[in-house]
Amino acid sequence: MKKTLKFLSWMFVAVLSVLSFSSCSDDDEGHPYAGTVWEYEDIYESGTITTRIRFADETKAYYEVEQRNAGGTIVDNTSSPYSYTYSGTLIVFRPQQTGKANLEGVVSEGVKMVLTNTSNGEEISILT
């Protein structure tokens, strides 16, 4: 009887420790933008221009513009580092290089981002 009680006591302690560990888990669904890429491609007779926002991690992103000729060869490629913060559907991008524009992205329906240059108020593109 003593052995059974001792065994049940230890099992109760073990169950409590497992429950306490699982109750401390983080319930966040993860960062909504880290690791994602949003882009838009303009197609011309002479080639394409792709505008892209690449979210490197939870605080860094890159604004990239890639130009290809009609044969598909990259003829120009720029990448500018930005830090960003987000609140709901608004993403605010701050340039990490002098002379680059401040940007804002507004996400709608979770699949579309309107990217705006807030330095001059000009809409840059709609990224998906």
RODO-2510 file (C-alpha; in nm, 4 decimals, decimal comma):
residues 128
     n   res          X          Y          Z
     1     m     0,0000     0,0000     0,0000
     2     k     0,2843     0,2387     0,0874
     3     k     0,4541     0,1671    -0,2460
     4     t     0,1332     0,2359    -0,4359
     5     l     0,0778     0,5651    -0,2524
     6     k     0,4373     0,6709    -0,3091
     7     f     0,4122     0,5804    -0,6780
     8     l     0,0852     0,7724    -0,7168
     9     s     0,2382     1,0761    -0,5400
    10     w     0,5328     1,0807    -0,7796
    11     m     0,3022     1,0396    -1,0762
    12     f     0,0932     1,3335    -0,9522
    13     v     0,4098     1,5483    -0,9217
    14     a     0,5179     1,4429    -1,2723
    15     v     0,1787     1,5288    -1,4208
    16     l     0,1781     1,8680    -1,2480
    17     s     0,5241     1,9518    -1,3796
    18     v     0,4241     1,8603    -1,7358
    19     l     0,1095     2,0703    -1,7100
    20     s     0,2964     2,3668    -1,5679
    21     f     0,5507     2,3542    -1,8505
    22     s     0,2841     2,3368    -2,1178
    23     s     0,0856     2,6185    -1,9617
    24     c     0,3849     2,8502    -1,9986
    25     s     0,4021     2,8141    -2,3742
    26     d     0,3844     3,1207    -2,5979
    27     d     0,0487     3,1440    -2,7713
    28     d     0,1625     3,3983    -3,0332
    29     e     0,0967     3,2952    -3,3901
    30     g     0,4352     3,4248    -3,4971
    31     h     0,5370     3,7374    -3,6791
    32     p     0,3059     3,8062    -3,9760
    33     y     0,5717     3,9473    -4,2126
    34     a     0,9125     3,8011    -4,1181
    35     g     1,0441     3,5864    -4,4007
    36     t     0,7836     3,6975    -4,6549
    37     v     0,8361     3,8651    -4,9925
    38     w     0,5863     4,1025    -5,1554
    39     e     0,6371     4,2051    -5,5174
    40     y     0,4906     4,3569    -5,8297
    41     e     0,6187     4,3163    -6,1840
    42     d     0,5706     4,5705    -6,4631
    43     i     0,6027     4,4082    -6,8081
    44     y     0,7198     4,6116    -7,1066
    45     e     0,8282     4,5222    -7,4600
    46     s     1,1858     4,5977    -7,3580
    47     g     1,1751     4,3835    -7,0425
    48     t     1,0435     4,3899    -6,6850
    49     i     1,0804     4,5926    -6,3669
    50     t     1,0097     4,4103    -6,0422
    51     t     0,9483     4,6077    -5,7239
    52     r     0,9905     4,3975    -5,4123
    53     i     0,9778     4,4264    -5,0322
    54     r     1,1658     4,1406    -4,8678
    55     f     1,1132     4,1057    -4,4923
    56     a     1,4418     3,9612    -4,3676
    57     d     1,3297     3,9205    -4,0056
    58     e     1,1096     4,0835    -3,7431
    59     t     1,2699     4,4295    -3,7766
    60     k     1,4619     4,4426    -4,1079
    61     a     1,3314     4,4621    -4,4623
    62     y     1,4784     4,5387    -4,8044
    63     y     1,3206     4,7512    -5,0760
    64     e     1,4444     4,6048    -5,4041
    65     v     1,4023     4,7054    -5,7670
    66     e     1,5171     4,4662    -6,0378
    67     q     1,5188     4,5489    -6,4089
    68     r     1,5515     4,2794    -6,6768
    69     n     1,5808     4,3209    -7,0514
    70     a     1,3532     4,1374    -7,2978
    71     g     1,5907     3,8405    -7,2914
    72     g     1,5537     3,8056    -6,9132
    73     t     1,9021     3,9296    -6,8238
    74     i     1,9237     4,1511    -6,5150
    75     v     2,0455     4,4948    -6,6269
    76     d     1,9942     4,6823    -6,2990
    77     n     1,9347     4,5692    -5,9432
    78     t     1,9127     4,7826    -5,6278
    79     s     1,8507     4,6810    -5,2690
    80     s     1,8008     4,9308    -4,9870
    81     p     1,7874     4,8263    -4,6209
    82     y     1,4995     4,9466    -4,4020
    83     s     1,3887     4,8912    -4,0460
    84     y     1,0156     4,8560    -3,9965
    85     t     0,7398     4,8474    -3,7412
    86     y     0,3799     4,7457    -3,7891
    87     s     0,0485     4,8006    -3,6194
    88     g    -0,2462     4,6121    -3,7605
    89     t    -0,2412     4,6598    -4,1365
    90     l     0,0004     4,9582    -4,1399
    91     i     0,3725     4,8957    -4,1901
    92     v     0,6115     5,1905    -4,1471
    93     f     0,9525     5,1578    -4,3142
    94     r     1,2493     5,3717    -4,2025
    95     p     1,5532     5,3869    -4,4352
    96     q     1,8893     5,2719    -4,3047
    97     q     2,0742     5,4753    -4,5689
    98     t     2,0875     5,8523    -4,6014
    99     g     1,8879     5,9944    -4,8914
   100     k     1,6355     5,7084    -4,9150
   101     a     1,2616     5,7761    -4,8824
   102     n     1,0383     5,6884    -4,5899
   103     l     0,7824     5,4267    -4,6959
   104     e     0,4504     5,2990    -4,5709
   105     g     0,2670     4,9847    -4,6640
   106     v    -0,1026     4,9257    -4,6024
   107     v    -0,2028     4,5598    -4,6195
   108     s    -0,5550     4,4664    -4,7226
   109     e    -0,7154     4,1245    -4,7257
   110     g    -0,3816     3,9823    -4,6074
   111     v    -0,2592     3,9477    -4,9672
   112     k    -0,2188     4,2999    -5,1044
   113     m     0,0047     4,5864    -4,9906
   114     v    -0,0205     4,9423    -5,1207
   115     l     0,3321     5,0838    -5,0917
   116     t     0,3620     5,4628    -5,0634
   117     n     0,6616     5,6964    -5,0540
   118     t     0,5641     5,9138    -4,7563
   119     s     0,8436     6,1603    -4,8306
   120     n     0,6533     6,2846    -5,1373
   121     g     0,3110     6,1162    -5,1010
   122     e     0,3512     5,9125    -5,4205
   123     e     0,2087     5,5620    -5,4455
   124     i     0,4890     5,3323    -5,5606
   125     s     0,2998     5,0130    -5,6374
   126     i     0,0584     4,7489    -5,5189
   127     l     0,2477     4,4402    -5,4057
   128     t     0,1168     4,0874    -5,3592
***
